[in-house]
Amino acid sequence: MKYARLTKEQFDELHKEFINFLATQTITAKEWDDIKVNKPEVAEQELDVFSDLVWEGVLSKVEFIEHISPQQIHLFQLNEENMHLIVIKIKNPIDLTSTDGFNWLRENLMDEDVEFSQAKKDYTDDKNSDKFKLIQQGGVITKGDLFSYLDKLIN
């Protein structure tokens, strides 16, 4: 498995897609029930393959990832050739993961306690794995509104 198995909730949401996936392998509902009971290792492999296919599809379309921690915000724009990163660091004890902390940041972007930096980083040989690692580390896929706003503000 290249990425991570989907959760039960994700499988439930993708139930129709999973049925189509099994159908492409000429596995009927009856055969799937039999595989789950008599060949659980094969069932596990099928779940893993499907999970990787879903992740590949999602990761190939991701354009922005945000990671917000108590004192920092990392905003990634995932371009074709590289990742453009905007980092916001707070030099005081405000918690950016709270509503009050985030509102403070919105109202005090130009405060001396707010520090901006930027970087670009090339992908490794596996662009989607690079994106997946950001998600595993707590990143969340977004539409990029915050990135775009700050990019215009500081560039």
C-alpha positions as CSV (number, residue, x, y, z in Angstrom):
1,M,0.0,0.0,0.0
2,K,1.4,3.3,-1.0
3,Y,-0.7,5.7,1.0
4,A,-3.3,4.8,3.7
5,R,-6.4,2.8,3.8
6,L,-9.6,4.8,3.6
7,T,-11.6,4.9,6.8
8,K,-14.9,3.0,7.1
9,E,-16.7,6.4,6.7
10,Q,-14.8,7.1,3.5
11,F,-15.6,3.6,2.2
12,D,-19.2,4.1,3.0
13,E,-19.2,7.4,1.0
14,L,-17.5,5.7,-1.9
15,H,-19.7,2.6,-1.8
16,K,-20.8,2.9,-5.5
17,E,-17.2,3.5,-6.6
18,F,-16.0,0.5,-4.7
19,I,-18.7,-1.7,-6.4
20,N,-17.6,-0.4,-9.8
21,F,-13.9,-1.1,-8.8
22,L,-14.9,-4.7,-8.0
23,A,-16.9,-5.0,-11.2
24,T,-13.8,-4.0,-13.2
25,Q,-12.1,-7.0,-11.7
26,T,-15.2,-9.2,-12.5
27,I,-16.0,-9.7,-8.8
28,T,-19.7,-9.9,-8.1
29,A,-21.3,-9.0,-4.8
30,K,-21.7,-12.7,-4.0
31,E,-18.0,-13.4,-4.8
32,W,-17.0,-10.4,-2.6
33,D,-18.9,-11.7,0.3
34,D,-17.2,-15.1,-0.2
35,I,-13.7,-13.4,-0.4
36,K,-14.3,-11.5,2.8
37,V,-15.2,-14.7,4.7
38,N,-12.8,-17.2,3.1
39,K,-9.9,-15.1,1.9
40,P,-9.7,-12.1,4.2
41,E,-6.1,-11.4,3.1
42,V,-7.4,-11.0,-0.5
43,A,-10.2,-8.7,0.7
44,E,-7.6,-6.6,2.6
45,Q,-5.5,-6.3,-0.6
46,E,-8.5,-5.2,-2.6
47,L,-9.3,-2.5,0.0
48,D,-5.7,-1.3,-0.1
49,V,-5.6,-1.2,-3.9
50,F,-8.9,0.8,-4.0
51,S,-7.7,3.1,-1.3
52,D,-4.5,3.9,-3.3
53,L,-6.5,4.5,-6.4
54,V,-8.7,7.0,-4.6
55,W,-5.7,8.7,-3.0
56,E,-3.9,8.9,-6.4
57,G,-7.0,10.6,-7.9
58,V,-7.4,13.1,-5.0
59,L,-3.7,13.9,-4.8
60,S,-3.3,14.5,-8.5
61,K,-5.9,17.3,-8.2
62,V,-4.8,18.9,-5.0
63,E,-3.7,22.5,-5.5
64,F,-3.5,23.9,-1.9
65,I,-2.8,22.4,1.5
66,E,-2.9,24.3,4.8
67,H,-1.4,23.3,8.1
68,I,-2.3,25.5,11.1
69,S,-0.6,24.9,14.5
70,P,-0.8,27.1,17.6
71,Q,2.0,29.4,16.6
72,Q,2.4,28.9,12.9
73,I,0.5,28.6,9.7
74,H,2.0,26.8,6.7
75,L,0.2,27.4,3.4
76,F,1.2,25.3,0.4
77,Q,0.4,26.0,-3.3
78,L,1.1,22.8,-5.1
79,N,2.3,23.9,-8.6
80,E,3.3,21.6,-11.4
81,E,7.0,21.8,-10.8
82,N,7.3,22.8,-7.1
83,M,5.6,23.7,-3.9
84,H,5.3,27.4,-3.0
85,L,5.1,27.8,0.8
86,I,4.0,30.8,2.8
87,V,4.7,30.6,6.5
88,I,3.2,32.8,9.2
89,K,4.9,32.7,12.6
90,I,3.4,34.4,15.7
91,K,5.9,35.6,18.3
92,N,3.4,35.8,21.2
93,P,1.3,33.1,23.0
94,I,-1.8,33.4,20.8
95,D,-3.2,30.1,19.7
96,L,-4.0,30.3,16.0
97,T,-6.0,27.1,16.1
98,S,-8.6,28.8,18.2
99,T,-11.3,31.1,16.8
100,D,-10.0,34.0,19.0
101,G,-6.4,33.4,17.9
102,F,-7.3,33.3,14.2
103,N,-9.4,36.5,14.5
104,W,-6.5,38.2,16.3
105,L,-4.3,37.3,13.3
106,R,-6.8,38.6,10.8
107,E,-7.0,42.0,12.6
108,N,-3.2,42.2,13.3
109,L,-1.5,40.8,10.1
110,M,0.9,43.7,10.1
111,D,1.7,43.6,13.8
112,E,5.4,43.2,14.7
113,D,4.6,39.9,16.4
114,V,3.6,38.4,13.0
115,E,6.4,37.2,10.8
116,F,6.0,36.1,7.1
117,S,8.4,34.0,5.1
118,Q,8.3,32.2,1.8
119,A,10.0,29.3,0.1
120,K,9.8,27.1,-3.0
121,K,10.7,23.4,-2.9
122,D,11.0,21.0,-5.8
123,Y,9.1,17.7,-5.5
124,T,10.9,14.4,-5.2
125,D,10.4,11.8,-7.9
126,D,7.0,11.1,-6.5
127,K,4.9,14.3,-6.4
128,N,1.8,12.7,-5.0
129,S,3.8,11.1,-2.1
130,D,5.1,14.5,-1.2
131,K,1.6,15.9,-1.1
132,F,0.4,12.9,1.0
133,K,3.2,13.5,3.5
134,L,1.9,17.0,4.1
135,I,-1.5,15.6,4.8
136,Q,-0.1,13.0,7.1
137,Q,1.6,15.7,9.0
138,G,-1.7,17.5,9.7
139,G,-2.2,19.4,6.4
140,V,-5.7,19.9,5.1
141,I,-6.7,20.2,1.5
142,T,-8.3,23.6,0.8
143,K,-9.4,25.8,-2.1
144,G,-6.4,28.2,-1.4
145,D,-8.3,31.3,-0.4
146,L,-6.0,32.1,2.5
147,F,-2.9,31.4,0.4
148,S,-4.1,33.6,-2.4
149,Y,-5.0,36.5,0.0
150,L,-1.6,36.4,1.7
151,D,0.3,35.9,-1.6
152,K,-1.2,39.1,-2.9
153,L,-0.6,40.9,0.4
154,I,3.1,40.1,0.7
155,N,4.2,39.9,-3.0
